[in-house]
Amino acid sequence: MHTYSIDEYVCIALLRDVAVHKMWRKLINSDLPGEYHMVSKKRNKAQSVTGVTSFGSTFSRTAISLAVAAALPGAALAQDEPIEEIVTIGIRTSILNSVDSKRMADSIADVIDAGALGNLPDQSIADALGRVPGVTTVRDSGQSSQLNIRGMDGDFVQTTLNGREQASTAGYSANTRWMSFDQYPAELINQAAVYKSPMASQLEGGVAGIVELKTANPLLAPKQHNFVLNARVSQNDAADEFGGDESGSRISASYQGKFADDTLGLALGFSYLDQPNSFIMGRAGADDTDSIGFSGDGSAGNEYLPRAFQWQAGTGTDERTGIIAALNWEPTDKFKAKLDYFNSEFDRDDQRTGITASGFREDAAANRIVTGPVIENGVITSATISAVDQNIASGGRDHPYFEARTEDQTTVADSSTYGLNLEWYPTDSSTLIFDIYKSEGEKTREDRIATMHAYELDFNGAGTFQEVPGQAMTYSLNGQGIPSATFANVAFDDPNVMRLGRYERYPHEYTDEIDAFKVDFKQDVEWGPISSIEAGVRFSDRTFTTDRSTFQYGGREGIFNDGIDSWCEQNDTVVTSNPLPCEPQSIAGFVSIQSLPGVPDHVAVTNIDALGRSIFGAGNDAGLDNWNDDWTLINDNTLTEETEAIYLMANLDFTWGNVPVRGNIGIRYIESDVKTAGLQNVGAGLGQPITDDLGVTNDYLEFNKYGPDYSDTLPALNLAFELTDNDILRFAAASVMSRPPVGQMVQARGNWNGGIDPDNGLQRFNVWNDGDPNLDPFRADQVDLSYEHYFEDGSGAVSAAVFWKDIEALIEGPNQQFGVDPASVGVNLPTPDPGDPDYFLYIYQTYINNDRGGYIRGFELAGTKTFDDLPGIWSGLGATASYSWTDSETEITGGDILGSSNIQPLPGLSETVWSATVFYDYEAFSAHMNVRYRDEFIQRIATPQGQQPSWSQDYTTVDAQVSYAWDNGFSVVISGNNLTDEAAIIEYGVSGLLGEYREFGRQYYLGVNYQY
């Protein structure tokens, strides 16, 4: 039982009087030792969960007496001895602080709290957020990366760092808005909150939710000088099996110091990660963007023949360097200033080797032989496939081909945010905040491919060559596992037969840059239920750029020259002074022999960059913009967004009957000006002369810039009813919006004249269009209701929530459009020649707003409990768990992979998601194990034609960690991620048969930590 001094009883009695009950609730949140909280009403911004300052287990009766006396002038100060403290260590501290922050929030939010010095037990902030109810992660190379919230993917999630919108570095095949949360080292993040109900003061753009990341304020550090050092070594148990390095390391260090009588604070943080990434993959399905109907086995029907097969091993290293720096200056009670900087560079060395079999397309049926088919449920699950002739250059050139392939898909992502925040208190009841910042993100991808076919040389005289005739593959599908195959007349493991016949390079570069400033003002008032008024403005310029070029040599389906006829798809070496003949190139000295499940041993290029230099010369395989692939010019685009936002919000604090109520009500108004700029095909002689990197000049492209202006008005209401000292009922309602994904808005556009349309007799003007800036934002109205019960002994809480979103419309595609108004999509139709019919606009491969809205609804359950009442060592046990169920009637078309006539759920929506953590903290020992599960969901994957929907199957991941801490500040930690080596499985529309299967391996860590 807790014991107070007489002075504390006097103060508490006064504070609990009706006249000062509001201040009591603001000052003291619990009657438990180690769980007192103070909030300065003047200094606390209502929209920030992190405005709550937690003193944790170090708070004493003396401190609470001083706080109470400060709130009530004239009250006596007590100088009693401190009461017994409850000291918590390990993950328990983070979990209980998170529960406490959730309790104090003025909206429906979940919080991950690292404590004053940062102790999140995770590799990246994505792993930590994956434990929040209703939040799920999408794995990339086995690591948590993208977040889905309440059944919506990362395109609908807004992310801020210290209140500042973050530029994205997630682009892989196109610009995007969603964040790669593995870019943020957990060691450098002090707190992360997921807001599921927005406030008018918060940045728009989060239909699914808002993720707010915080870094530490050094002036709140517990000591004058604070050091934290972490060092770990890691091992991936699968990396060395396929030629990778299995070992890695992780180091972080941070310092927080207070100077000049605690008016100047300095925070410095550094985090370095160097660890292996690896996977093995088997794929049967879509090499291009669809599977192919097949009806050539002599039986009736239209069976599915897999379009392609791929067996692949990926190896490489993830290298991440993170830096934070902050300078806080608080010279008086009237003024605060903070200058801060964050940078994270994530280099992923991504080398992939294996066997690819492709070219089984329907329009090449004349040059394709399928024998011995076995048909199950409309799919040819086993067959032998060969080409009639692999060495022809006629219209039947398309044919089945079998190759050893090596890829370099290395990416470099660089993200930085820096800014200045000034906070001024003109009076004791008002606050003025000015914030100016820049956030930049850049992502590059190498996208280099070398393919080797089986060739025979000099078969028809010196200098002649062709692919080895009679090549064939016999395959067998193995359900959702890796398919198997044998090959005839392809000596995959002989570097004298396997020669380079195709070398491709498609360097990508995507940038995102945000310049913004905002002004916020808060005035405390006593207007009945209104305790304060907040207002603010924000101006932002955001620019996305896309740049992609190419270098190509040889032919994907092989090359040949038999002395009579020849075939070479492309030879970009003509840009050099000494063009290279297009012929098979030796790979001797640059390959090793690799083994993979399901296929024979094969050659794998050990250094694709060195191979390219040896063949083409240093720098001669650089990406080119050229007219042979005019998409290299057309796809270079810029998208700009200028936004202006204002808001007005009233913070509420009143009593309804005997029930205290707090919250906020407000409205946010946004004006958006969106423009896309780039080159557009306008017809020969009608554009501006442009010379490509090969020295060729054409004049059929013209610079074009267009896009809409639109506005949104977003009301928001959040109410928290404190039914008892331990029970809170929350209600929230809001209108929300998210701008369309960037890759669906760029105006990359080419065209050509077609024939007469049979339906209207008009001349067809065909336009391919990667996107449309005129897409409307994703808009929805939402309602949330939640109940939270906090245990009286401070050992945790349970909560239940229901939510509902009414969606206005969705974006889907790529789709086709016929006969649209050209002006509505920024197309200028050519003038017909005299006597010719007018033109008829036909657009394909674009994105549109459909007319299908609908709802997303669901419920969430969560609970946290520490078992302090158990005897002895068992008192260190605790558990936290969450479960969410989400349902939706929203639908999109399935795209090319799943079939454009098929209707699919919203991407990112898993019907069932749950997470459970068991933890144990006793004296110096700490341990926890987390299990996370998510149901199947639609995921957009990268294809040659852009992002396409596909089915990701359900999966369960298991992580665990144990640590021991000594009194001198040292501790040792052992942890493991993906302990069950759970596979990632994607289906291409045929359940259990066509799709991808990936395994990533387990990751283990051993480390030491030091805190001072």
N, C-alpha and C positions, 0 to 999 in steps of 0.2 A: 504494500500500500504506500502511496506517495505521501510524504509529509512536507508541509509548507511552514515557513516561519510566520509569526504573527503579523509582521509587516506585509508579507505576501498575501495573507488572507484578507487584510484590510484592502489592499489594492485590488485584489481579484473581486472582492465583494463590490467595490465601487465600480469596477469595470463591467461587471455583469448586471449592473443596474440598467434599466431601460434607456436612460438618457445617454449612456456611453457604450451601449451594447455593440454598436457598429465598430467603434474603435477597438474594443476588446477582440472582436472577430478578426480585425485586421492585424492586431499585435500578436495574439496568442492563438495558435491553432490546435493545441493539444495540452492536456493535463499530464503528459508523460515526460519523465526525465529523458533528455537526449532528443526531444522532438519539438522544441520551441522554435518559432519562426517570427521574424520581424519584417514588416514592410513599411517603408516610409511612403506615406500617401503622396507627399509632394514629389518624391523621386521615382515612384513606381509607375511605369507605363502599363496601362491596363491590358494592352494587347500582348504583353510578353510574359510567358510562363516563367522565364528566367529572371523576371523582376523580383521573385521571391528569393530572399537570402536565407539559406538554411545554415544554421550553426551546428547542426548534427549533435553528436553525443558529447561535445565539449561544453555545452551550455549549462550553466549552474543556476542555483536559486538566486545568488547574488546578482547575476546578469539579468535575470528576469525582473528582479526588484528594481534595478536601475532603469530598465526599459519601461516598466509601469510608471515609475516616478516621473520619467521624462514626459510621459503622455499626460500625466495629471499633475499640474503644477501644485506645489505645496505638500505633496505626499511625502511621507518620511522615507528615508533610504535605509535599507537594512544591510548589514555587513555580516551575514551569517556564513557559517562554513558551507562549502559546496556539498550538495547531496551526492549520493552514490550515482556514478555515471554508467550508462550502458554503452560499452564500446563495441562497435561493429566493424568488421573487416571484410575484405573480399567483395564478392558479387552482392552480398546482402546489402551493403551500403548503397550500391547503385540502385538496387531494386526498391528498397524502402524510400530512398530519396525520390525515385520516380513516382511512387505511389503518392508521396506527399505533394509533389509538384502538380500532379493530376488533380488532387483535391483543391488546391489553391487556384487553379485555372478558371478564367471567366468564360471559357467556351469548352466545347467537347474536344478534348485533346488527350493524347498519350505521350508520355515523356520518357526518354532514356537519359539518366543523369549519371555523369561520371564522377561527381564530387569536385572539390576545389582544385585538386591537382590532376585530375584526369586518370581514371582507372578502368576504362571500359575493357572488358576481357575479350576483345574482338580484333580481327585483322583489319576490317574496314567498317565504316559506319553502317554500311548496308547489312552486315551480319547482325549488328545490334538492333537496327530497325526491323529486321525480319521477325523479331519476337513480339512486336506490337500487335494487338488484336486487329484483324482485318487487313494487315499488311503482309504481303508475300514478296519473295524475291525471285528474280529470273537469273539463272546461272550462266556465266560466260567463262569458258575454259575451267569450269568447276567452281568458280568463285561467284559469290553473290554480287550482282551488279545493279540491274534495273529493279525498281520497286513498283509493285502494283498495289493499289489501295482500293478496298471495297469493290473489287471486280473490274477496275479500270487500270489500263497500263500507264506507263510512264509519260506518255504524251499528255495526260490529263493531270499530272502532278506538278505543282509549282514548288520550286526549291529556292530557299534563301540562306545566305550565310551572314550572320549578324544583321539580319533584316534586309539584305541586299540580294536582288535577283541574280542568279548565277548563269553565266554563259555555259553552253553545253559543249562537251567533248565526246558525245556518244555516237557521232556520225560514223557509219561504216560503209554504207553504199549511198547515203544521201544525208543532207543536213537534218538535224532533228532537235527537238526541245528537251527530250527526256535526259535525265542525268545518269551518268555512270557513277554510282555512289562508291564504287571501289576506288575512285579517284581521291576520296577523303580518308586519310589515315585516322583510325579511331583514337590514336594517342594524342592527336591535336584537336579533337573535338571535345568540348567540355559538357555539352548538352545537346540533345536532338529532340525536337517535339514534332508530333504529327497532329496537325489541326484538321479535324474532320468536319467542323462547322466553322466557317470563316467569320471574321469581324470586318466591319466596314473599313477599319484602319489598315487591314492587311492587303498585301499585293494581290491583285486579281490574277486569274489564270489557273487556279487549282480546282477544277470540277471534282476530281477525286479527293483531293486534300492538299494541304500545304505542309511541306517539310521545312522546318526552321532549324538550322544548325547554329550553334553558338561556340565561340572560343572564349577563353577565360579572361577575366578582369584581374590583373595582378594586384590591384589594391584590395581585393577581397581574399587574397591568399592568407593562410593561417599564420605564416611566419614572416619575418622580415626578408629572409632569403630562402627560397624553396627550389630544390633540385629534384628532378626525377630522371632516372636513367634506366632504360630497358634494353636488353640484348638477348636475341634468340637465334638459334640455329634451327633449320627446318629440313625435312626430308619428304619427298614425294615417292611413294612406294612403287609407282608405275613408270616414272620418267626414264630410268636407265634401261628399261626393257626394250625401248624402241629408239635408243641412241641419244637420249637427253641426259642432262645433269640432274641427279636426284636431290642434291643438297642446295640449301639456300640459307639466307640470314635476314635478320630484321633487327634494326637498331633505332632507338628513339631517345631523345634527350630534350628536356625542357627546363627552363628557368623562369621563376617569377620573383621579382624583387620590388621592395618599397623603399623610397628615398625621400629626402627633403621633408622630414616630419610626416611621412605617409601621404604626401600630396602628389608624388610622382611615382608611377608604377611602370615597370618594364617587364614584358613577357617575350620570351624567345623559345621557339620550339623547332625541332628538327626530327624528321622521321625518314628512315631509309629501309626499303624492302627489296630484297633480291631473292627470288624464289623460283623454282621450276614450275612451268605449266606443261601439261601433257594431256593427251587424249588418244584413244583409238576410236575409230568411227567406221561403221558400215552403212551404206545408203543404197536404197533401191527405189527409184521413182523419177523425180523431176530434175533432169539435168538442165533443161530450159524451164519454162514456167508452167508446164502441164504434163500430165501423163497421156499416153496415146492409146486410143481405141484400136484393137487388133481383131481382125476377123479373117485370118488366113489359114486356119488349121483344118478346114474342111467341114467344120460343124457350124451350126447356126449360131447367131448371137454376135455380140461385140465385146470380146474379152479384152482385158487390159494387159498389155505387154509393158513391163517397166521400161521407161524411156532411157534410163541409164543406171549404171552401177558405179559405186565408188568405195574403195577400201583405203583407209588413210590413217596414218599415225601423225600426231602433231606433237612437236617438242619445241621448247624455247624457255625463255626466262622473263618473268615479270620483274621489272625494275621500277620502283616508285620512290620518288624523292619529294618529301613534303616540307614546307617551311612556313612558319607563322612568326610574325613580329607585331607587337603592339606597344604603344606608348600612351599611357593614361596620365592625364594631368588634371588634378582637382585642387587648384590653389585656394579656393574659398567654397563656402557652402552655396554660392550663387552660380558657380560656373564649373563645367566639366568639358574636357577635350580628349578625344581619342584618335590617334592615327594608327591604322593597322594595315597589315599586308598578309595575304595568304597566297601560296603558290604550290602547285602539285604537278609534277611531270611524271607521267606513267608511260614507260616504254615497254611494249610487249613484243619480244622477239618471238615470232610465230612461224616456224618452219614445218611444212606438211609434205609427207611423201607417201606414195602408195600406188595403187593400180586403179585406172578408170576405164570403164567400157561404156561407150555411148554411140550415138548415131542410129538408134533403133526407131527412127521417126517414121510416121505413117506415109509421108509423101516420098519416102525412099523405098517403098515396098518392092519396086522393080529391082532393086539392088540389095535385097535382104532375103535371107533364107532362114526360116524357122522350122526346125524339125523336132519331133518327139515332145510336143507340148503336153504338160500336165496342168489341167484346169481345175481350180478350186474357187468356188464362189465368184465366178466371173473374172478371175485373175489367173494368168499363166504363171504358175508357181515354179515350174521347172521346164527348161527347153534348151536346145542347142541353137545358137545363132551364128550366122556367118554372112559374108558378103558374096554376091555373085562375082564381082570383080572390084578389087580395091584400087586398081590403077587405071582409072579412066578419068577424062576431063570433060565429059559431056554433061548434060543436064541431070544424069543419074549419079553425079559425083557423090551425093550423100550416101553413106553406107555405114554399117557397123564398123567400129574401130576399137582397138585395144591398145592401151598405152600405159607406160610407167610415168607417173606425173610427180613432179616436185614443185611446191609452191612456197613463196615467201610472202606471207600476209602480215608482216610486221607493222605494228601501229605505234605512233607516238602521239600522246595526248598531253597538252600543256594547258593548265588552267590557272588563272590568277585573278585575284580581286584585291583592290586597294582603295582606301578612301579616308576621308576626314569626317568625324562626327563631332559636332559642337552642341552642348546642352547648357542652356542658360535659364536661370530662375529669376525673372524680373521681380516677382513678389513671392511671398511665402506660399501662395496658392496657385501659381502659374508656372508653366514650363514651355520653353521654346527650343525646338531641336532642329538643327540644320545638318543634313547629311549629303555629301557629294562623293561619288565613287565611279570606278571603272571596273568592269569584269570582262575578261577576255578568255576565249577558248579556241584552241587550234588542234585539229586532228588530222594526221596524215596516215595513209596506208600504202604500203609498197605495192601489193597486188602484182607479183611477178610469178610467171608460170613457165616451167620448162617441161616439155613432154617428149618422151622417147618411144619410138615405134621400132618394130623389127624390120630391118632393111637387108636386101641383098645388093651387092655392088658389082659393077662391071659385068653384069650378066649378059649384056647385049653389046659388048664392046666397051672400051675404056671410057670412063666418065658417065656411064649409064647407071641408073639405080632405080629400084622400085621397092615397095613393101613386099615382104615375103608373102607369096600367094597361099591361099587355103587356110587362113587364120580362122579360128572358130572358138566360141566359148560355150560351155555347158554350165548353166547356173541352177541353183536351188535356193528358194526363199526359205528362211527359217523363222517364220512368224515375226515377232518384234525384235529378234536377235540379228546378228550379223549374217548376211547371206554368204553362201559359199560358191566357188566357181573353179573349174578346170579349163585349161586353154590348150589348143592344138596349134602347132606351127608358130608359137610365140615364145622364144627363149628369153623370158624376162630377166634371167639372172646372168646373161652373157653380154658384157659391155661391148663385145666386138660385133654383135648382131643388133643390140639395142643402141640406136643413135638418135641424137637430137634432131627432130624434124619440125619442131615448133617452139618458138621462144616468144613470150608475150610479157609486156609490162604496161600496167595501167595505173600510174601513180595518182592517188586521190589526195585532195587537200580541202578541208572544210574549216571555215572560221566562223566564229560568233563573237560579236563585240557589243557590249552594252555601256553606254555613257548615261548616267542618270544623276539627278539630285532631287531631294525632297525636303519639305519643310513641314514639321508637325508642331501643333500648339495644343496645350492642355490647360484648362482653367478649372480649378476646384470651385464648386458652387454648393449652395444649400437650397436647391429648388425642389423641395419635396422629395420624390423618389430619385431625383437626379443628383448624383454626387460630384460629377465633373463633366465637362464638355471637351471633346477633342475634334480638331479639324486639321486638314493637311492637304498639300498638293504634291504631285510628283510628275516630273518630266523625264522622258526616257527616249533615247535613240538607240535602236538595236539594228545591227547589220549582219546578215549571213552571206557568206560567199562560198561558191562551189567552183572547183577547178579540177578537171580530169583530162588527162592526155593519154597517148598510147605509143608504144613501139611494138611492132609485130614482124616476125620473121618466120617463114615457112607456112605450114598448113595444119590446122587442128586435126583434120582427117587424113593427114599424111601428105607427102609430096612424092613425085616421081618424074623421071626423065628417061624414057626407054630408047632415045635416039630418034623417035618418030613423033611422039606426042609428049607433053609435059604438063605438070600442074604444080603451081605454087600460089597459095592464096594471097600472100602479101610479103613484100620485102622492103621494109623501111630503111635498110642500109643504103639506099640510093641517095640519102642525104649526105653521105660521106663522099670524100674525093675518090675513094677506091671502093665501089660497091662490091658487096660480097655475093658470090653466086649462091643461089638458093638451092642447097643440097644438104643431105644429112651430114651432121657434124659429129665428130668423135667426142665421146664423153670419158675416154680413158683418163684415169688419174683424178677424176672429180666425183667418183661414185663409190658407194659401198653396197653390200648386199643386205637387204632387209627382209625380215619375216613379219607377216601379219596373219591374224586368224582369217580363215576362209579362202585364202588365195595362195599361189605359189610364191617362193622367194623371188625377189625382184631387185633391180638396180634402184638406188636412191641417190640423188645428187647431194653431196655433202656440203657444198658451198655454191649456191646458185649465182651469187654475185661474182665469184671468181670465175665460174664457167662463162658467164656473159662477157667479162673482160677479156678472157682468153680468145674468144671467138670474134667479138666485135671491136675490141679495143676499149680502153678506159673511156667512159663517158659517152660512147657511141650508141648505147642502148637507152639513152634518156627518153622520157616521154615526149611525144610530138603532138602538136596540133596540125592536122593535115586534112585535105579535102577528100581523100579516100575514105576517111572516117570523119565526116563533117560533124558528127555528134561531139567531137572533141572541141569544136568551136561553139556549137549551139548549147552544149551542156554547161558552159561556164556562165554562171548566173550570179546575180546579187539580189537579195531580198532585204528591203528596209522597212522598219516599223517605227513610226513616231507615235508615241502615246502621251496623252495628258490626262491626268486623273486628279479628282478632288474628292474629299470625303468629309462627312460630318457625322459624329458619333457621340451619343450620350451614354456615360457610364451610370449604371443604376445601382442603388443601395437603399433598400427600404424594407419595411415589414408589412406583410400581407396577412392580416389577422395576427396570429402568433408566430408566423413563419418568416424568418429573415430571407430576403431575396436580393441577389446581386446579379449583375450581368451588364449588357449593353445593347443598344439599338442604334442603327445608323444606316447610312446610304452612301454608296460609292458610285461616281459617274466617271466614265472613261470615254475618251475620243481616240480612235485609232486611224492612222493614215498608213496604208500598206501599199508598197510599190515593188514590183519585180522588174529587173532590167537585164537585158541580154540580147543576143542575136537571134533573128527570126528569118526563116526562109520566105522571101517575097517574090521570087522568080528571077530568072536570068536577066541581067541588065538593069534590074530595078533596085538593087542594093548598092552598097558601097564597096569599092575594090578592097579586098583583103588578101594578103599574101601569107600562106601557111609556112610551116617550118621546113617544108621541102622546096620552097621557092615558087610554088604554084599560086597564081592569082585568080580569084573568082569574084563575081559581083552579084551573087544572088542572096546574100544575107544583109540584113539591115538592123541597126540597133533599135530596140523597142523598149519602152518603159510604160507600164500601166498598172493599175490596181485601184482598189476602192477606199473610201472613207466610211467609217461606221462608228456608232456609239452604243454604249451599254450602260444601263442603270441597274445597280445591284444593291437591293436592300438586304439587311442582315439583322437578325435578332438572336440574342443568346441570354437565357435566364437560368439561374441556379437557385433552386428552392432548398434551403437548409432545413429539412423537416425535423431533424434532431441534431444534436451535437455530432452525430456520426453518420447521418443519412442525408444524401443530396439527390434531388431530382432535377435533371437538366432538360431543358427544351430549347431547340434551335430551329430557325427557319431562315432560308436565304435563297437568293438568286445567284447563280454562279456561271462562269464562262471560262473556256479555254480556247486559245487561238489554234488554228489547224496546224498539224505537223508541217515543218518547213519543207520537207521533201515533196509534199503534196501541193505546194503553192508556187514553186518556181516555174518559169514560163518557157523552159527548154522546148523548142518547137521547130519541127521541120515539116515540109509538105511537098506534094507533087500532084500533078493533074492526073485524074483518073478518067474512066470511060463515062458513058452516059448512064445515069441512074435509071434503072428500069421502071421505078415507081412514078417518077415525075418528069422524065425526059430531060433533066438538067445535067449539065456537065459537073462531074464530081470534082471537088477540090479537097483532096485528102490531107489531113493534118495529124501528125503524131504530136502529142502534147504530154509532157511528164507531169504537169500540174496546172493549177489555176489559182492565182492570187485572189480571185473573187469568191473563193469559198467562204461561207459564213462560219463564224466561230461555233464551237460546240457549246450550247447553252442548256441550262437545266434549272429547275426549281427543286429545292430539297427541304426535307423536314427530318429532324433527329430528336429522339427521346431516349434518355438514359437514366438509370438509377445506380447510385453508388453507395455502398455501405462500408464504413471504416471501422475496424475492430477497436473496441475500447482500450485494449491493452497495447495498441500501436503495432500489432503484429501483422498488419496487412489490410486487405480490402477485397470485396467482391463487387462486380458491376455487371449490368446487363444493358444493352442498347439496341434499339431498332432504328432503321433509317429507310428513307424512301427518296428517290430522285425521279422527277418527271422530266424526261428528255425531249427537247423540241425537235431535233433532227440529228442525223449522223452523217459522217463523211465516209464514202466508200469508193472503191476503185482498185486498179484501173478499169474504167468502163468505156463504153462506146456511146457517142451521142450523134444524132442525125438531125440535120436541118435546124440547128440552133441559130439564134441571131448572132451574126459574126461580131457585131460591136460589143455584145455582152461578154465575149471571151477575148476581146482584143485582137481579132483577126481581120485583116484587110483582104477582101476577095479581089483577085485580079480582074481587070476589065476584059470582057470577052472580045475576041476578034469579030469584025463585022460578019454578020450572018450566023455566028455561033450562038448556041443557047447560053443563058445565064448560068452562073456557077451555083452549085449546091454544096454547102459545107458538110463535111463528114469528118468527125473527130473520133479518134480512138486512143486508147491508152491515156486516159486522163482521170482525174478525181472529181466527184460531184457531191453535192449535198442531196441525200435522198429524202424522201418524204415520210420515212418511217421513224417516228419517235419511239416512245415507249417509256418503260420505267426500269429502274434498278432498285431492288429492295432487299432487305436482309436483317439479320440480327447478329449481335456479338455478345459473347459471354467471356468474362475474365475474372481471375481470382489470384490473390497472393496471400500466402500464410507462412509466418515463421513460428516454429513450435518451441517458443522460449520456455513454456511451462513443463516440458519434458525433463526428466531427471538427468543430471550429469552431462555427459558428452552428447546425449541425444538432443539437448536444447539447441544445438547448432543446426538442426534440420530446417529446411524451408522448401517451399515449392511455389511456382507461379505457372499459370496455364491460361490459354485463351482458345476460343473456338468461334468461328464465324461461318455463317451460311448466307449466301448471296444468290438471288434469283433475278432474272431479267427477261423481258420480252423484246428488248432491243435486238436488232438483227442487221447484219451486213451481208452483201453477196460474198461468195466464197473465193472470188478471184480465179486466176488461172489454175493454181495447184489443186484447190478443192473443188473447182468447177464453178463458173460464174453463175450458173443457174441454181446453185445450192445456197441456202440461207444459213448463216452461221451466227453464233453469239458474238457479243462485243469482245474484241481482243483484251486479254488480261483477266477475264472473268472466270474464276474457279468457284464452283458452287460451294465446296467445303474446304476450309483451311483451319488448321489447328497447330498450336505450339505448346510445348510443355517443358519446363525446366525444374529439375530437382537440384537444390544447392545445399551445401553444408559448410558452415563457418563456425569453428570452435577454436578459441585461443589463437594460435598462430597458423592453423591449418584451414584451407579453403578449397572447395571443390564444387563443380557443377556439371551437369549434363543436360543438353538441350536436344529435343527432337521436334522437327518441323515437318508438316505435311501440307501439300496443296493438291487439290483435285486437278483434272485435266483442264486445259484452257487454250484459247486461240492465241497464237504468237505470230507476229510479223517477222518473217525471215528474209534475208537478202537474197535476191535472184538477179540474173542479168537484166530483168525488166523492172527492177525496183522491189520495194517491200511487198511481200505476198503473205496472206494468212495461211497458217498451217496449224495442225493440232499437236500441242505439247501434252504428253501424257503425265499422269499423276506421279509424284515422287515424294520420298521421305528422306530427310537428311538428319544425321546425328553428329553432334559436336560435343566435346568434353574437355574439361580443364581441371587440374589440381595444382595447388601452390602451397608453399610454406614460407612464413615470414618470421624473421628474427627481430629482436628489439633494436638492433643497431641500424635498421633501415633496409637490410638486404632481404631478398626473398627469391625463391626459385620456383619456376612454373613449368609444367608439362601440359601440352594440349594436343588435341587431334581434331581435324575437320573432315567431314564426309567419311566417317568411320565405316559405314556400310558400303562405301564405294558405289553409291547409287547412280545408276545410268540415267542419262537424259534421252528420252525417246520422243521423236516427232513423227507424226503420221501425215501422209500426203493424201488423205481422203479415203483410203481403203483400210479399214480397221485390221490391225494385226499383221499387215503384209507390206505395204509400200510406205517407206519413210526412212528416218535416220535413227541410228543407235550410237550413243557416245558414252564412253567411260573415261573418268578423269583421274582416278587414283585417289589415295588417301594422303592427307597432308599432316605431318607431325611436327611439333615444335618443342624445343627445350631451351629455357632461357633463365636469365637472372635479372632482377630488378633492384634498383636502389633508390630510396627516397630520403631526402633530408629537408 
